[in-house]
Amino acid sequence: MRRGKLLIACLCAALLAVAAAVPAASAEANRLALTPPMGWNDWYSAFCGVSAQLVEQTAQTMASDGLRTAGYRYVNIDDCWMTPSRDSAGNLVADPTRFPSGIKPVADYLHSLGLRLGIYEDAGTATCAGLPGSYGHEAQDAATFASWGVDYVKYDRCNIPYGEFPGESPEQVQQTLYARMSAALKATGRPIVFSICNPDPGDDPWAWGAAVANLWRTTPDIADNFGSMLANFEGTVGLFRSARPGAWNDPDMLQIGNGGSTTLEYQTEFSLWAEMAAPLIASTNLATLSAADLAIYENRNVIAVDQDPLGKPGVPVRGAGGLWALSKQLRGGDHAVVLFNSTGAATRIATSARAVGLPGAPRYRLTNLWNRQSSESGGGIAAFVPAHGVAMFRITPLPSRDTETLAPHSVLSLSPHPGQIHFGELITVIVSFTNQGTSTINRLTLGFRAPKGWHGRTSRNYRAALRPGRTFRVAVLALAPSVGPPAATAALTATASYTSTAGRRVIGATFGEQLLAPTAATLPTAK
């Protein structure tokens, strides 16, 4: 991906200082979306099945299940909401079957719940679904939207008549048409967030979109799988200089809950979008969300990172080999740090307070934003991160006078034998424990557990004291079963128990991503 080349230039800590020095220049002049918009859009769960009933039921769900309270405000209708032609006066008309009373009563209902209505249109002669576009009707459509009580417009770029703009590049034509609708929306006097959708290569809206829009698409449409999510992340993360309050990079909507990814991968998606200060627009059936998926959407600690009023996107300080470290400056001096493992096997990812741009301090509080546990560090930031997973921390520099009692930041990891395992094969697994706190850890015991049928033992697993900055490693001999299924995923698990100034603590780590498949030493000969 062409935009991926931007990543190479930004994988150094110096960029953090550069990003911090860039002033918050004036964005789109409507003074809206000073933090990234949060809400819902029907497209990826309903496509052309949108209706007034779906929109109002979704609004009821948001009002009752905690999403509204968590900050989700916009309920956005995508393509297919209108009739195939305008009325005799040239006005857009809502589909009488899908929206029997029109759009305004839907907007009024949402407003009564403390929510806001968004709607879709297109800069061309027709929308992507072939319905009437706003080309040549910008002022008329903007006035219609305002009269209906619309609060947000998503503006696409299908079916643009480029031939009517001789001598202009497609990007120049798009800029012209987006500016027309931006001006038309402002002229209505109604505050309407303006979202432009032009993700094709060469459009580069991050270079010019802030003058006319509150958010712009940076990538193609997202699909509900890890590979697509990763591509949209990689196509956006290097554009951190372009975003600021009122003007945001948009890597597309959240697929969390649509069933194509694991809970871990959805947690990663939400963390990365929040770290990049991206809009948090859910595009799923909210009424059928699992408890686990709803908990992702409602994680207040992660939402606070996305909605931080300073409005600075996360900056990549590491990205080689699929192992990422991102740092986002927050108001008040904290930083949000994400350690992201895009590879297929769990591994340790490490950085430091200095590398992520934090000021010097005697120690730092690290709050894990997913398990809500806090620890203290002398400056090291690390985690054993599962495949396709993240560790996300809010990091606070602590003054020398601070007396808060916190457990030392520690990292437990496993390094198993690579590749396939034969029946009865003896392998070596290294279990490592690092003390990254500022105080000594005492009575440290490391444990190891393999699946049923396996056997494992260590030569030593106890250490009386482990000073700050030190690592304790043990080698585990693990014996694969001599018989069994021809293939099985072996989840190897380590545990560490220890005592510190914060009391007794037990932590665990699992390596279950790699296929450790007992196989016959030689394949049987075909008869």
N, C-alpha and C positions, 0 to 999 in steps of 0.2 A: 504494500500500500504506500502511495507516494507520501502521504502525511506521516507515515511511520518514520521517515527519515529525520523528521524533526526531533525524534526522541534521542538520537545520538548526541545532539548538541546540548541536551539538558540534563545529562546524567552526571552532574557534579554539584557539590554543595554551594559553589559560588553563585549559582543561579538563584538560590534562595535570597541572597542579599539583593540581587538585581530586582527580583520580583517584589521584594518588600519596599524598594525605593520608588517603584512606579506609582505616580499619583492616581487617585481615583478620578479619572477624567470623566467628564459629563457623558452619560450614555443617552439612550433614546429619551427625548425630552418630556415624556409623559409622567416621569417620576414614579413609575409602577415597578413591581417585581424587584424591589430593592434587596430581597433575598430570593433564591430560586423558587419558582412556583411549585406548589405541591397539590396533587389532586388525582383525578381519574379520567381516563379516556376509554371509550368503548371498543376501539378498533381491533386490538389483538384477541379479544375474547368474543366479540359479536360481529365484527366486520360490517356487512351491510344489513345486519339484523337489528340495528339501533331503533329504538322507539321511545315515545314519551314514558311508557310504562317502565321500561328498563332504566331510563335515566332517573325517574322519580324513586324507583325501588332502590337503586344504587345510592341515591342521596339519603334515603331513610337508613340504609345500612351504615353509611358513613357517620350519620348522626348518632347511631345507637351503639356501634361497636368500638368506639374510641378513636376512629380515624380523624374525625373532625376536630376533636380535642387535641389530637397529636399534631395538628397543623394542616391537614389536607382540606383544601377549600374549594378548588375548582372541579366542577363536574362537566367534562367536555364531550360534546357530540362531534363525531368525526364524519367522514363522507357518507353519502346516501340518505341524508335527512330530507332532501327536497324533491320536488316534482321535476320531470324531465324538461319542462319549459317554464319560462317566466309568465306572469299574468299579462293582461292587455296593456298595463301601465309599465311593464318592464320590471316589476318587482319579483324578488324570489318568493317562492311559496313552499311551505312545509308540506311534505307528503301527507295527504289526508288520512291515509290508513295508519301510518306510523305515528303521526302527531295530529290526531283528529281535531284538537282545539288550537293547533298552531304552537309556536315556540314561546310566545310571551307567558302563557299560563305556567309552562314548565319553569321558566326563569323566575316567575313570581313565587312558585312553590319552593324552589331552591333557596331563594332569598329569605323566605320565612323560616328556613332551617339554619340560617347563618352561613349558607354556602353560595357559590357563584357559578354562573353558567358560561361555558365556553362553546364555540361553534366553529365549524370548518368551512373554508372556502378556498378558491384557487385563483392565482393571478392570470391564468389563461382563459381561453374561450370556453373550456369545459373542465370539470374536476377530473381527478384520476379515474373516477367511476363513470365519467361521461355525462354528468349533470351540469347545469349552467354554471360557468365560471364568472368571475367578476370583471374580466377584461372589458373595458369601456363602460362599466357600471360601478366603478369604485365608490364614488360619492353616494350614489343611490343605495348601494348595499351597506355601506358603513352607516348611513342614516337609518336603514331598516334594522340593522343589528342593535343600534343604540335604542331605537323605539321599543324593541323587544326586551331590553334589559340585559343584553349580552355583556359579559365582563372580560372575555378572552377570545381572541380570534387566532386560529391556526390557519396559516395561509400557505397553500401548496404551490407547485409550479409545473403542473401538467398542461399540455396543449397550449403552450405559449406561441403566438404567431410571430416567430422571429423574423419572418420575411417582411413584416411591416416596419422593421427598424433597420433599413439598409446601412451598412457600414459599422454597425454596433456588434460587439461580441455577445454571445448568449449571456455571459455574466453581466455585461452592461445593461442588456435588456431587462434582466431580472432585477437589477438594482433600480432601474427606472420604475418598473411596475410595483415593486415592494414599497418604494418611496411614495408612489401615488396612494396606495392603500393606507400607509402610515399617516400621511397628511389628511386623508379623508376621515380616518378614525379620530384623529385629534380635533378635526373641525366639528365633530358632533358634540363636543363638550363632555362626553361621557368617558370616564376612565376605563380604558379597554387595553388589557395586556395584548401585545402583538407578537406572535410566534411565527417565524418564517421557516419553511421546510424546503430546502434545496440542497440535498446532500451529494449531488453528483460531482465527480472529480472535475476540478477547474472552477467550480462555483466560488469556493473559498469565502463563505459569508463571514467567517471570523475576522477577515481583514477589513470589512466594511459594514457589517450588519449592525454594529452598535449605534450607528447614526439613525437607523430607521426602525429597529426592532428591539424587543426585550430578550429574545432568545432566538437562536438559529441552529439548525441541524448541522452537525459536523460529520455525520456518517450515513451510510445507507440504512434502510430499515433493519431493525434488530429482529433476530429469530430467537425462539425459546430453546437455545442450547448454549453450552459453554463457549464453543468456538466463535459463535456470532457475538456473544457478549464480549469476549476477549478482543475481537477485531474492533468493536466500537469503542472499547476502552483505549486500545492502542492508537486509534485514530483521533482521540480527543485529548489524551493526557498531556501531550506536548504543546497544546494550545493554551496553556494556562495564562499567558500574557494577555489574551484577548478578553477575558471575562472580568467583570467587576459588577458592583451593585447596579441593577437595572439592565444588565446586558450579560447573557449567560451562554456558554457552550452547551449544546443539547445533543447528547449521544443517543437519543431516542428514549422511548418509554420503557418502564420496568415491566418485565415479563413474569415477575415473581407470582407464583400461584397457578400458572398455566400448565404445569406438569412436565415440561421438557427438561428440567434440570433438577439436581438434588437440592435438599435444604441447605447444605453447605455451600453449593454454588450460588444459590439465591442470596444467601448471607453475604457472599463475596460481591455479587452485583450491587447490592444495596450499599455496602461499605465503600466501594469504588466510586459510585455515583455521588455519594455524600462527600467523599474526599475531593472529588473534582468540582464541587459546588454545582452539580448538575440539577436540573429540575427533577423532582420526585413525582412522576406522573404514573400511577399504577394503571396497567391496561390488562385487567383480568376480571373475572366474575367475583366481586368482593363478597357476595352473599354466600359463596361456597368455599371461601378460603379455609384452609386448615388452621388449627391453632398455631402451628409452627410458623406458617407463612404470615399470619396476621401479626405474630410477635415480631417478625422481621420488620414489617411496615411500621410498627408502633414503637420501635426502639428509640426512646426519647434521647438517649445519649448520642446515638449516631445522627438522628435528625438534627440535634443541636449543632453538630459539626457542619452539616449541609447548610443550615440556616444561620450560621454565624454572621453577625452584621458587618464584620470587616469585609466579607465578600471576596476573600482571596482563595482561588482554587489551589489544590495540592500541587506541589512541585516534585517531579521525580528526581531522587538523588541516587537511585540505583535501578537498573533494569536489565542487566546482562544475564543471559542464560535463562530468561523467564522468571527470575527472582527479582521482585520489585520492592523498593522502599520509597514511599511518598510522604511528604511533609506539608501540612497545611497550617499556616499561621492563623491563630484565633485572636479575637479581641481579648485584651487583658494579659497577653504574654504567653498563654498556653499554645501548644502545637498538637495537632492530631496527626499521628503517624500510623500509616498502614503498611504492613509487611505482607506482600501478596506473592503466593506461589502458583504460577500458571503452569508448572510442569506436572508430570504424571506421578510423582512420588513425593512423599513427605520429606521435608528437609529443614535444616536450621537456617534462618535468615537473620542477619545481624547488621546493625548500623550503630550510630552513636548520637548523643545529644548535640555534639558539635557539628556532625555531618548534616543533621536535619535543620540546623539553623537556630538552635536554642542558645540562649546566653549561658555563660558559665555560672555554675551554682555548686554549693557543697554537695547537694544531692537533688534528685528529681522524684516526684511522685508519678507513677505510671498507673493509670486506671484503664483496665481492659474493658472496652465498651460493649463487649458481648457477654462476658461472665460477671462483670461489675466488680471484680476483685482489684484491689489496689496493692501496690508494692512500691519499694523505693530502690533507686539505682544511683550508682556513682557516676553514671553517664552512658553505660552500655544499654542498648535497646535490642532485644533479640527474642525470638520465639521459634519453636518447632512447629512449622506450619504444614498442615496436610495438603495433599495435592488439590489444586483448584480452590484453596482456602486462603483466608486472611487472618492476621492478628491485627487488631485495631486498638490503639492506645491514645488516650488524652494525657499529655505529659505536661506537668507543672513544675517549674523550677522552685525549689524550696530554699528559703533564706537560712543562714546559719543559726538564727535564733529559733527556728521551727523545732518543736519537740514532738511532733506527731509520731506515734509508734506504728511502723509499717513493716510488714514482712519483707525480707530482701527479694529483689527481682531475681528470679532464678529460671534457668532453662534446662529442661530435661529432654533428651533426644535419643533416637536409636539410629544406628547405621547397620542395616542387615546385609547379608550376603546378596549380591545382585543375581538376577537371572533365575532360571528354573532350578528346582531342587529335585534330585532323584530320591526314590524310595530309600529310606535308611541312611541318607546322607547326613553327615555331621557338619554343621556350619557354625561360623562365629558371628555373633552380633555384639557390637560395641554400644554400651549404654553410657551416655555422658551427662553429667550434671554440672552446671556452671553457676557460681554465686556472683551475681552482678550487683549485689547490694553494697552497702557501706559498713556492714557489721558481719561478724563471724557467724556462720551456721554451725550448729552442734548436733551431735548424735544423728548423723546422716546415714540412712539405710536405703540402698537401691534394690528394687525387686524386679523380677522379670516373669512374664507369663506368656506361654505359647498356647495355641489351640489344642483341643482334645486330640490325643494321639501323639502329640509332640512331647519331647522331654528336654528340659534345659537346666543347666546348673552354672554357678559362678564360682570362681576360686576365692573371691572376697567381695563383699558388698556393704561393708560398714566402714565409716570414717568418723572419728571422734569430733574433729573440727575441720571446717573448710573456710579459709580466710577470703575476704573480698577479692574478686578477680581471678580466683582459682577454679580449676575444673577437676572433678573426680570422675574417672572412667573405670568401668569394669568390662571384662570380656566374658560373654556368655556363650557356652557351647550348647547349641540347640540341635537335637537329633530329630530329623523328620520321621514320620511313621514308616514302618516297613511295608505296610499294606494299606489299602484304602482307595478312595475314588481317584481316578486318573488326573483330576485337576481340582484344586481347591484354593481359595484365597486364605492365606495364613495371616491373621491379624496378630502381630507380635506387640505385646504391651509391656511398658516399663512403669514402675512407680517409684516415687521418692518420698520418704518421710523424714522430717528434720525438725529441730527446735531452733527458734531464733528469739529475739527480743519481743516479737509479736506472738510467741507461743508455738504450739505444735502445729505442723501443717503437712498435708499429704497432697501430692500432685501426681498426675499421670500423663503418659504420652503413648500413642498407638501408631504403629506403622502398618496400615492395612490396605494401602493402595496398590502395591506391586503384587503381581500374581506369583506367589510362591507355590508352584504346582509340583507336588511329588509326581514324578514320572518314572517309567521304567528306564534303566540305564541303557538298554538297547531296545529299539522298536521291534515288535514281532514281525516275522516275515510273512508276506501275503501267501496264501495257499492257492 
